[in-house]
Amino acid sequence: MQVVTIPQINKRLQQLPPEKLIVVYDFISYLAKQELKQRPSLKNSASFQTMLTSEAVLERDGERPAKKRRIRGRAKGLIIMHADFDEPLEDFKDYMQ
């Protein structure tokens, strides 16, 4: 397995835009919680407590853009169904006999 140092990780993190940092943070939080399940002795460690404290600082919901509301009926009249829609096509007359 490849060895990665904290400075290498920090260097890569500084290159990411804020919306990608949120994804990285969520993944790190997930990994930390999985590790805690496997090794309960980590629950009292200072690094784990720091991670839990910093979660409250990141208010992700306020940083996400609001979804645009859809407007019903906006495409009304753009699609037209012709009266002969269900009639057989002339191109397939040979196959339909």
N, C-alpha and C positions, 0 to 999 in steps of 0.2 A: 504494500500500500504506500502511496506517495505521502511524504511528510510535508505539511503546509504550516507555515508559521503565522502568528497573529499579524505581524507587519505586512506579510503578503496579502492576507485577507483584507486588511485596512486599505491597502493600495487599490485593490480591486473595487472595494466598496465606494471609494471616493470617485470612481469613474462612472458609477451608476446614477441615473436620474432618481428623484425622490419616489416616484411611483414604483420603481423596481426595488428600492430599499425596503418598502413596506412588505413586499413579497418575501424578500430575504429574511426580514425580521420575523415574519410569521413562520417561516420554515425553521429558523433557529429556535423559536419558542416551542414548536412542535417537537423538534429533536430533544430539547432539554426536558420536556415533560415525559417523553418516552424513556429517556435515560433515568429519570427519577423513578418511573415505575419499575425499571429493572434493578436499580440500586437505591433503595429508600434512604440510605445513609447520606445521600447528597442533599436531602431536603434542608439540612442545617448548614450547608456550606455557604460561604459568603458570596460566591459567584452566582449561585442559584437565587439567593435572596435579592441580589442586585438585579438579576434578570426580571424577577417578579415585580420589583419596584419600578423598573423602567417601563414595564408594560402600561402602567397607568399614565405615564407621561405621553405616550404616543396616542393621540386621538385620531385614529385613522378615519373614522366616519366623517369628521369635519373637513378632511382633506380631499375626499372623493367628490368628483363633480356630480351634481344632481342629474338624475335621468330626465330626459325630455318626455313630456306627456304626449301620448298618441292622440290624434284627433280623429274621432270616428266620422266616417263618411267623406273623408278627404279625397278619396279616389273615385267617388261616385261619378258615373258618366264617362269614365275613361275606358271602361271595358264594355264592348258592345257584343251581344249574342245575336247573331242573325237568325231569322226564322227558319232557314234551311240548314241549320247546324247539324241536325240529326240525319239528314238525307245522305245516301251513299255518294261517295266521291266518284267522279267520272274516271279518274285514274285507276280505280279498282273494279270497274265493271267486268273486266275479263276474269277476274278471280271470283266474282260473286255469282257467275252463271252456273 
